[in-house]
Amino acid sequence: MIIVYQTNENGELLIFKDTFEQPVIERIVPRSWTHLIEPTEAEIRKVSEATRISETILRTALDEEETAHVDSEGDVTIIVVDTPILQPDTDHFRVNHFYTIPLILFFNKDYFVTSSIRRDYVVPSLTQKMMKNLNTSHHFKLTIQLLYRNASMFVHLLKQLDRESEQVQSGLQESLQNEELFKLMNLGKSLVYLSTGLNADLVVMERLRKIEEFKLFPEDVALLDDAMIENRQAIEMCSIHREIINGTMDAYASVISNNMNTVMKTLTVVTIALSIPMIVAGFFGMNFILPFSQTAGFWWAIVISAVLALLVGIFLARYTNHLKFRWGMPKNLFGLPKRHRPGKKKKK
Protein backbone atom coordinates (compact mmCIF):
# COMPACT_ATOMS: atom_id res chain seq x y z
CA MET A 1 0.00 0.00 0.00
CA ILE A 2 1.26 3.47 -0.90
CA ILE A 3 0.27 6.67 0.92
CA VAL A 4 1.59 10.07 -0.08
CA TYR A 5 1.68 13.05 2.29
CA GLN A 6 2.26 16.59 1.14
CA THR A 7 2.20 19.95 2.94
CA ASN A 8 0.63 22.79 0.99
CA GLU A 9 1.41 26.50 1.18
CA ASN A 10 -1.01 27.01 4.10
CA GLY A 11 0.73 24.35 6.21
CA GLU A 12 -2.08 21.83 5.80
CA LEU A 13 -1.19 18.16 5.42
CA LEU A 14 -2.72 16.54 2.35
CA ILE A 15 -3.09 12.74 2.29
CA PHE A 16 -3.38 10.74 -0.93
CA LYS A 17 -4.09 7.01 -1.00
CA ASP A 18 -3.73 4.70 -3.96
CA THR A 19 -7.06 3.97 -5.71
CA PHE A 20 -8.12 2.63 -9.10
CA GLU A 21 -9.66 5.96 -10.09
CA GLN A 22 -6.66 8.06 -9.09
CA PRO A 23 -3.25 6.34 -8.91
CA VAL A 24 -1.18 7.79 -6.10
CA ILE A 25 2.06 7.57 -8.09
CA GLU A 26 1.16 10.82 -9.80
CA ARG A 27 1.23 12.53 -6.39
CA ILE A 28 4.85 11.58 -5.72
CA VAL A 29 6.53 14.89 -6.43
CA PRO A 30 9.59 16.63 -4.98
CA ARG A 31 9.19 17.67 -1.32
CA SER A 32 6.54 15.00 -0.74
CA TRP A 33 6.55 12.12 1.71
CA THR A 34 5.80 8.59 0.50
CA HIS A 35 4.92 5.88 3.01
CA LEU A 36 4.96 2.18 2.03
CA ILE A 37 2.99 -0.36 4.09
CA GLU A 38 3.67 -4.03 3.35
CA PRO A 39 5.12 -3.07 -0.04
CA THR A 40 4.95 -5.41 -3.00
CA GLU A 41 7.54 -5.71 -5.76
CA ALA A 42 5.33 -3.71 -8.12
CA GLU A 43 4.92 -0.89 -5.59
CA ILE A 44 8.66 -0.81 -4.92
CA ARG A 45 9.31 -0.56 -8.65
CA LYS A 46 6.85 2.33 -9.07
CA VAL A 47 8.24 4.27 -6.10
CA SER A 48 11.79 3.69 -7.32
CA GLU A 49 10.93 5.14 -10.73
CA ALA A 50 9.19 8.16 -9.18
CA THR A 51 11.81 9.00 -6.52
CA ARG A 52 14.97 7.83 -8.34
CA ILE A 53 15.90 5.72 -5.31
CA SER A 54 17.32 2.34 -6.26
CA GLU A 55 15.05 -0.70 -5.98
CA THR A 56 17.84 -2.54 -4.18
CA ILE A 57 17.84 0.11 -1.46
CA LEU A 58 14.05 0.08 -1.13
CA ARG A 59 13.99 -3.72 -0.86
CA THR A 60 15.85 -3.51 2.45
CA ALA A 61 12.45 -2.64 3.93
CA LEU A 62 11.31 -6.20 3.20
CA ASP A 63 13.86 -7.67 5.62
CA GLU A 64 12.15 -8.26 8.98
CA GLU A 65 15.50 -8.87 10.67
CA GLU A 66 17.02 -5.53 9.61
CA THR A 67 18.82 -3.99 12.59
CA ALA A 68 18.71 -0.32 13.58
CA HIS A 69 21.51 1.69 11.98
CA VAL A 70 22.37 4.77 9.92
CA ASP A 71 23.82 4.38 6.42
CA SER A 72 24.11 6.15 3.08
CA GLU A 73 24.11 4.97 -0.55
CA GLY A 74 25.19 7.72 -2.91
CA ASP A 75 22.89 10.69 -2.29
CA VAL A 76 20.35 8.56 -0.33
CA THR A 77 20.44 8.54 3.46
CA ILE A 78 19.09 5.37 5.10
CA ILE A 79 17.93 5.36 8.73
CA VAL A 80 16.59 2.14 10.25
CA VAL A 81 14.85 2.19 13.65
CA ASP A 82 12.82 -0.37 15.58
CA THR A 83 9.16 0.51 16.07
CA PRO A 84 6.78 -1.25 18.51
CA ILE A 85 3.98 -3.49 17.27
CA LEU A 86 1.10 -5.08 19.21
CA GLN A 87 -0.42 -8.40 18.18
CA PRO A 88 -3.29 -10.11 20.07
CA ASP A 89 -2.61 -13.58 21.43
CA THR A 90 -5.12 -16.13 20.11
CA ASP A 91 -4.33 -18.67 22.85
CA HIS A 92 -4.69 -16.45 25.92
CA PHE A 93 -7.57 -14.05 26.43
CA ARG A 94 -6.74 -10.38 27.10
CA VAL A 95 -3.01 -10.92 26.48
CA ASN A 96 -1.10 -9.23 23.66
CA HIS A 97 2.33 -9.85 22.18
CA PHE A 98 4.57 -6.80 21.97
CA TYR A 99 7.51 -6.88 19.58
CA THR A 100 9.37 -4.59 17.20
CA ILE A 101 9.71 -4.34 13.43
CA PRO A 102 12.08 -2.16 11.38
CA LEU A 103 10.81 1.23 10.26
CA ILE A 104 13.10 2.45 7.46
CA LEU A 105 13.53 6.04 6.32
CA PHE A 106 15.01 6.85 2.89
CA PHE A 107 15.54 10.38 1.71
CA ASN A 108 17.59 12.33 -0.77
CA LYS A 109 17.53 15.97 -1.78
CA ASP A 110 13.98 15.91 -3.19
CA TYR A 111 12.11 12.85 -1.91
CA PHE A 112 11.34 11.32 1.48
CA VAL A 113 10.23 7.67 1.72
CA THR A 114 9.34 5.52 4.75
CA SER A 115 8.55 1.83 4.69
CA SER A 116 7.48 -0.94 7.09
CA ILE A 117 6.55 -4.57 6.57
CA ARG A 118 3.55 -4.26 8.94
CA ARG A 119 1.08 -1.53 9.75
CA ASP A 120 2.93 0.64 12.24
CA TYR A 121 1.58 3.11 14.79
CA VAL A 122 4.14 5.87 14.35
CA VAL A 123 3.16 7.33 10.97
CA PRO A 124 -0.64 7.35 11.62
CA SER A 125 -0.03 8.90 15.03
CA LEU A 126 2.19 11.60 13.55
CA THR A 127 -0.15 12.48 10.69
CA GLN A 128 -3.47 12.27 12.55
CA LYS A 129 -2.42 14.28 15.61
CA MET A 130 -0.57 16.72 13.35
CA MET A 131 2.68 17.38 15.14
CA LYS A 132 3.70 21.02 15.45
CA ASN A 133 5.56 22.46 12.43
CA LEU A 134 5.13 19.30 10.37
CA ASN A 135 6.46 19.96 6.88
CA THR A 136 7.19 17.24 4.35
CA SER A 137 9.80 19.38 2.59
CA HIS A 138 12.10 19.53 5.65
CA HIS A 139 13.55 16.05 5.58
CA PHE A 140 15.90 16.29 8.56
CA LYS A 141 13.27 17.79 10.83
CA LEU A 142 10.69 15.26 9.64
CA THR A 143 13.13 12.48 10.53
CA ILE A 144 13.54 13.84 14.06
CA GLN A 145 9.76 14.18 14.44
CA LEU A 146 9.32 10.54 13.42
CA LEU A 147 11.95 9.45 15.94
CA TYR A 148 10.27 11.44 18.70
CA ARG A 149 6.86 9.97 17.87
CA ASN A 150 8.40 6.50 17.76
CA ALA A 151 9.85 6.92 21.28
CA SER A 152 6.48 8.22 22.51
CA MET A 153 4.77 5.18 21.04
CA PHE A 154 7.12 2.92 23.02
CA VAL A 155 6.08 4.72 26.22
CA HIS A 156 2.38 4.43 25.30
CA LEU A 157 2.58 0.67 24.65
CA LEU A 158 4.62 0.11 27.80
CA LYS A 159 1.83 1.72 29.84
CA GLN A 160 -0.66 -0.63 28.17
CA LEU A 161 1.61 -3.58 28.92
CA ASP A 162 1.73 -2.49 32.57
CA ARG A 163 -2.08 -2.50 32.74
CA GLU A 164 -2.21 -5.99 31.26
CA SER A 165 0.42 -7.14 33.73
CA GLU A 166 -1.68 -5.87 36.65
CA GLN A 167 -4.73 -7.75 35.32
CA VAL A 168 -2.73 -10.96 35.04
CA GLN A 169 -1.34 -10.52 38.56
CA SER A 170 -4.81 -9.98 40.02
CA GLY A 171 -6.01 -13.13 38.24
CA LEU A 172 -2.99 -14.99 39.53
CA GLN A 173 -3.88 -14.11 43.14
CA GLU A 174 -7.28 -15.72 42.69
CA SER A 175 -6.45 -18.79 40.62
CA LEU A 176 -2.73 -19.63 41.09
CA GLN A 177 -2.83 -21.65 37.87
CA ASN A 178 -0.06 -22.31 35.39
CA GLU A 179 -1.91 -20.36 32.66
CA GLU A 180 -1.48 -17.11 34.56
CA LEU A 181 2.25 -17.76 34.92
CA PHE A 182 2.47 -18.39 31.18
CA LYS A 183 0.79 -15.01 30.57
CA LEU A 184 3.37 -13.29 32.77
CA MET A 185 6.13 -15.14 30.93
CA ASN A 186 4.81 -13.85 27.58
CA LEU A 187 4.73 -10.30 28.92
CA GLY A 188 8.31 -10.70 30.14
CA LYS A 189 9.31 -11.89 26.67
CA SER A 190 7.63 -8.83 25.15
CA LEU A 191 9.63 -6.57 27.46
CA VAL A 192 12.84 -8.17 26.21
CA TYR A 193 11.91 -7.34 22.60
CA LEU A 194 10.92 -3.78 23.47
CA SER A 195 14.04 -3.19 25.53
CA THR A 196 16.29 -4.44 22.72
CA GLY A 197 14.58 -2.15 20.20
CA LEU A 198 14.81 0.86 22.51
CA ASN A 199 18.53 0.41 23.09
CA ALA A 200 19.13 0.10 19.33
CA ASP A 201 17.09 3.26 18.64
CA LEU A 202 19.05 5.18 21.25
CA VAL A 203 22.29 4.30 19.46
CA VAL A 204 20.80 5.58 16.18
CA MET A 205 19.75 8.90 17.76
CA GLU A 206 23.17 9.36 19.33
CA ARG A 207 24.67 8.79 15.89
CA LEU A 208 22.34 11.37 14.33
CA ARG A 209 23.19 13.82 17.11
CA LYS A 210 26.75 13.96 15.75
CA ILE A 211 25.76 14.59 12.10
CA GLU A 212 26.07 18.26 11.12
CA GLU A 213 22.89 18.32 9.01
CA PHE A 214 20.80 17.51 12.06
CA LYS A 215 22.33 20.40 14.02
CA LEU A 216 21.58 23.25 11.61
CA PHE A 217 18.59 24.55 13.59
CA PRO A 218 18.44 24.83 17.41
CA GLU A 219 14.81 23.68 17.55
CA ASP A 220 15.73 20.49 15.68
CA VAL A 221 18.51 19.80 18.18
CA ALA A 222 16.12 20.41 21.08
CA LEU A 223 13.54 18.05 19.55
CA LEU A 224 16.18 15.36 19.03
CA ASP A 225 17.25 15.76 22.67
CA ASP A 226 13.61 15.38 23.71
CA ALA A 227 13.36 12.21 21.63
CA MET A 228 16.44 10.81 23.35
CA ILE A 229 14.99 11.68 26.77
CA GLU A 230 11.72 9.98 25.84
CA ASN A 231 13.67 6.94 24.65
CA ARG A 232 15.67 6.73 27.88
CA GLN A 233 12.44 7.02 29.86
CA ALA A 234 11.01 4.07 27.93
CA ILE A 235 14.19 2.07 28.62
CA GLU A 236 13.82 2.79 32.34
CA MET A 237 10.15 1.76 32.23
CA CYS A 238 11.15 -1.50 30.53
CA SER A 239 13.71 -2.22 33.23
CA ILE A 240 11.23 -1.51 36.05
CA HIS A 241 8.47 -3.64 34.51
CA ARG A 242 10.87 -6.52 33.91
CA GLU A 243 11.97 -6.47 37.54
CA ILE A 244 8.35 -6.37 38.72
CA ILE A 245 7.29 -9.28 36.50
CA ASN A 246 10.34 -11.37 37.43
CA GLY A 247 9.77 -10.65 41.12
CA THR A 248 6.08 -11.53 40.80
CA MET A 249 6.85 -14.83 39.09
CA ASP A 250 9.40 -15.73 41.79
CA ALA A 251 6.97 -14.77 44.56
CA TYR A 252 4.12 -16.83 43.20
CA ALA A 253 6.43 -19.75 42.52
CA SER A 254 7.32 -19.63 46.22
CA VAL A 255 3.60 -19.50 47.12
CA ILE A 256 2.92 -22.58 45.01
CA SER A 257 5.88 -24.33 46.63
CA ASN A 258 4.58 -23.44 50.11
CA ASN A 259 1.14 -24.79 49.22
CA MET A 260 2.75 -28.00 48.04
CA ASN A 261 4.64 -28.26 51.34
CA THR A 262 1.36 -27.85 53.25
CA VAL A 263 -0.25 -30.65 51.24
CA MET A 264 2.74 -32.93 51.81
CA LYS A 265 2.67 -32.14 55.54
CA THR A 266 -1.00 -33.12 55.71
CA LEU A 267 -0.40 -36.34 53.80
CA THR A 268 2.51 -37.19 56.10
CA VAL A 269 0.34 -36.74 59.21
CA VAL A 270 -2.39 -38.93 57.70
CA THR A 271 0.15 -41.60 56.72
CA ILE A 272 1.66 -41.76 60.23
CA ALA A 273 -1.79 -41.89 61.84
CA LEU A 274 -2.89 -44.72 59.54
CA SER A 275 0.26 -46.72 60.29
CA ILE A 276 -0.82 -47.12 63.95
CA PRO A 277 -3.63 -49.64 63.19
CA MET A 278 -1.19 -51.66 61.09
CA ILE A 279 1.22 -51.88 64.02
CA VAL A 280 -1.52 -52.94 66.45
CA ALA A 281 -2.89 -55.50 63.99
CA GLY A 282 0.63 -56.85 63.58
CA PHE A 283 0.97 -57.41 67.33
CA PHE A 284 -2.34 -59.26 67.58
CA GLY A 285 -1.41 -61.43 64.65
CA MET A 286 1.77 -62.85 66.25
CA ASN A 287 2.09 -66.45 67.52
CA PHE A 288 2.16 -65.73 71.24
CA ILE A 289 -0.48 -64.88 73.75
CA LEU A 290 -1.35 -61.21 74.25
CA PRO A 291 -3.76 -59.69 76.75
CA PHE A 292 -7.36 -59.82 75.50
CA SER A 293 -6.27 -61.89 72.50
CA GLN A 294 -8.48 -64.84 73.41
CA THR A 295 -11.59 -62.94 74.42
CA ALA A 296 -12.87 -60.32 71.94
CA GLY A 297 -9.33 -59.65 70.67
CA PHE A 298 -10.59 -58.27 67.38
CA TRP A 299 -12.66 -55.56 69.03
CA TRP A 300 -9.87 -54.69 71.45
CA ALA A 301 -7.51 -54.28 68.47
CA ILE A 302 -10.04 -52.00 66.74
CA VAL A 303 -10.51 -49.82 69.83
CA ILE A 304 -6.80 -49.57 70.65
CA SER A 305 -5.95 -48.76 67.00
CA ALA A 306 -8.63 -46.08 66.76
CA VAL A 307 -7.63 -44.41 70.05
CA LEU A 308 -3.92 -44.43 69.27
CA ALA A 309 -4.45 -43.20 65.68
CA LEU A 310 -6.71 -40.39 66.94
CA LEU A 311 -4.24 -39.31 69.64
CA VAL A 312 -1.26 -39.41 67.27
CA GLY A 313 -3.19 -37.50 64.58
CA ILE A 314 -4.23 -34.76 67.04
CA PHE A 315 -0.70 -34.48 68.42
CA LEU A 316 0.96 -34.27 65.00
CA ALA A 317 -1.62 -31.78 63.74
CA ARG A 318 -1.08 -29.46 66.71
CA TYR A 319 2.68 -29.98 66.58
CA THR A 320 3.02 -29.07 62.91
CA ASN A 321 0.72 -26.03 63.25
CA HIS A 322 2.61 -24.54 66.21
CA LEU A 323 6.10 -25.44 65.07
CA LYS A 324 8.16 -22.26 64.67
CA PHE A 325 11.78 -22.21 63.66
CA ARG A 326 13.01 -19.42 65.88
CA TRP A 327 16.69 -19.59 66.58
CA GLY A 328 17.77 -19.01 70.18
CA MET A 329 14.26 -19.50 71.64
CA PRO A 330 13.97 -22.12 74.42
CA LYS A 331 11.83 -25.13 73.44
CA ASN A 332 10.03 -27.78 75.42
CA LEU A 333 10.36 -31.54 75.22
CA PHE A 334 8.43 -31.77 71.96
CA GLY A 335 10.39 -29.03 70.19
CA LEU A 336 7.72 -26.35 70.63
CA PRO A 337 8.66 -22.87 71.88
CA LYS A 338 8.03 -22.35 75.56
CA ARG A 339 5.27 -19.91 76.41
CA HIS A 340 6.24 -17.05 78.70
CA ARG A 341 3.85 -16.60 81.62
CA PRO A 342 3.09 -12.92 82.33
CA GLY A 343 3.24 -13.32 86.11
CA LYS A 344 6.54 -15.18 86.15
CA LYS A 345 9.75 -13.20 85.98
CA LYS A 346 12.77 -14.54 84.17
CA LYS A 347 15.85 -15.23 86.23
CA LYS A 348 18.82 -13.10 85.38
Secondary structure, 3 states (H helix, E strand, C coil): CEEEEEECCCCCEEEEECCCCCCHHHHCCCCCEEEEECCCHHHHHHHHHHHCCCHHHHHHHHCCCCCCEEEEECCEEEEEEEEEEEEECCCCCCCEEEEEEEEEEEECCCCEEEEECCCCCHHHHHHHCCCCCCCCCCHHHHHHHHHHHHHHHHHHHHHHHHHHHHHHHHHHHHHCCHHHHHHHHHHHHHHHHHHHHHHHHHHHHHHHHCCHHHHCCHHHHHHHHHHHHHHHHHHHHHHHHHHHHHHHHHHHHHHHHHHHHHHHHHHHHHHHHHHHHHHHHHHHCCCCCCCCCCCCHHHHHHHHHHHHHHHHHHHHHHHHHHCCCCCCCCECCCCCECCCCCCCCCCC
